[in-house]
Amino acid sequence: MSDASVSSIALLAVRGLAFSRDETPIFGPLDFSVDANEALLVQGGNGAGKTTLLRVLAGLLRADAGLVEIDGRPARPESRARHIAYLGHLPGLKADLSALQNLEFLCGLHGRRKAQTAEAAMGIVGLGGYEDAAVRTLSAGQKKRLGLARLWLSPAPLWLLDEPYANLDLDGINLVNRMVQAHLRSGGAALITTHGAYAAPPVRTRMLELGGAA
Ligand SMILES: Nc1ncnc2c1ncn2[C@@H]1O[C@H](COP(=O)(O)OP(=O)(O)OP(=O)(O)O)[C@@H](O)[C@H]1O
């Protein structure tokens, strides 16, 4: 493992990034980078700002200061849409559509990794047989697995994973680690928030520790 200082070739590079709410600093200024083939583990206690950081990187919140670069260029909505797949606490699924319909809908919106099908992705995440189940009938862990299937189908190289292990059983935790490993092996990168209680994926990993409120 190494620290999260800025490197020269980076899929994602962040300089002086800071965010506050009502003039209360939440994080920053932060400097870090993530190269292809590596993961950045963003650690910190409850309220440290991990989710907020990922939402800023995904372009869902605006930073107070700093620069986010994707593939060496300042991040714009189009480059974020092309490069980033975000798996947040809320999986962003339509409750009344079936699991498969949700995946097809999201692939229509965000594109699809070459040579992958929604059916195959459901098998990979252990949801074979649930294709026609309405999402509202799935358990929290099954919804998380469906979110992982969506991630697997995404063509985006940079994964932003907010507590990806939450709600998953041991098999699900291993699934996340295998997915991250395969994604990095194929040239991708991942930012993963964690409280530090779970095993990190066995990949080249940098660490970023956020301080802040407990
Ligand atoms: N929508 C919001 N409005 C106001 N304050 C918020 C909002 N979302 C988060 N915060 C505050 O911002 C701070 C950082 O929250 P954030 O969710 O980023 O932390 P976290 O590190 O992801 O925490 P956890 O590990 O508990 O998920 C917290 O103090 C939280 O209370």
The ligand as a MOL file (V3000), in Angstrom:
LIG
                    3D

  0  0  0     0  0            999 V3000
M  V30 BEGIN CTAB
M  V30 COUNTS 31 33 0 0 0
M  V30 BEGIN ATOM
M  V30 1 N -28.1100 16.5440 3.2190 0
M  V30 2 C -27.3880 16.9760 4.2510 0
M  V30 3 N -27.6880 18.1350 4.8610 0
M  V30 4 C -26.9310 18.5940 5.8810 0
M  V30 5 N -25.8620 17.9510 6.3690 0
M  V30 6 C -25.5220 16.7930 5.8110 0
M  V30 7 C -26.2570 16.2350 4.7290 0
M  V30 8 N -25.6590 15.0760 4.3480 0
M  V30 9 C -24.6160 14.9090 5.1870 0
M  V30 10 N -24.5190 15.9340 6.0530 0
M  V30 11 C -23.4790 16.1040 7.0890 0
M  V30 12 O -22.2130 16.0720 6.4460 0
M  V30 13 C -21.2840 15.3400 7.2450 0
M  V30 14 C -20.6470 14.2520 6.4030 0
M  V30 15 O -21.6510 13.2980 6.0670 0
M  V30 16 P -21.3380 12.0420 5.1530 0
M  V30 17 O -22.6370 11.3670 4.8850 0
M  V30 18 O -20.5280 12.4790 4.0130 0
M  V30 19 O -20.4320 11.1630 6.1290 0
M  V30 20 P -19.9220 9.6650 5.9960 0
M  V30 21 O -18.4670 9.6810 6.2870 0
M  V30 22 O -20.3430 9.0900 4.6970 0
M  V30 23 O -20.7240 8.9680 7.1910 0
M  V30 24 P -21.2680 7.4710 7.4050 0
M  V30 25 O -20.0690 6.6100 7.6310 0
M  V30 26 O -22.0820 7.6110 8.6450 0
M  V30 27 O -22.0850 7.0770 6.2090 0
M  V30 28 C -22.0380 14.8380 8.4690 0
M  V30 29 O -21.7490 15.6990 9.5340 0
M  V30 30 C -23.4800 14.9480 8.0810 0
M  V30 31 O -24.2790 15.2450 9.1920 0
M  V30 END ATOM
M  V30 BEGIN BOND
M  V30 1 1 1 2
M  V30 2 1 2 3
M  V30 3 2 2 7
M  V30 4 2 3 4
M  V30 5 1 4 5
M  V30 6 2 5 6
M  V30 7 1 6 7
M  V30 8 1 6 10
M  V30 9 1 7 8
M  V30 10 2 8 9
M  V30 11 1 9 10
M  V30 12 1 10 11
M  V30 13 1 11 12
M  V30 14 1 11 30
M  V30 15 1 12 13
M  V30 16 1 13 14
M  V30 17 1 13 28
M  V30 18 1 14 15
M  V30 19 1 15 16
M  V30 20 2 16 17
M  V30 21 1 16 18
M  V30 22 1 16 19
M  V30 23 1 19 20
M  V30 24 2 20 21
M  V30 25 1 20 22
M  V30 26 1 20 23
M  V30 27 1 23 24
M  V30 28 2 24 25
M  V30 29 1 24 26
M  V30 30 1 24 27
M  V30 31 1 28 29
M  V30 32 1 28 30
M  V30 33 1 30 31
M  V30 END BOND
M  V30 END CTAB
M  END
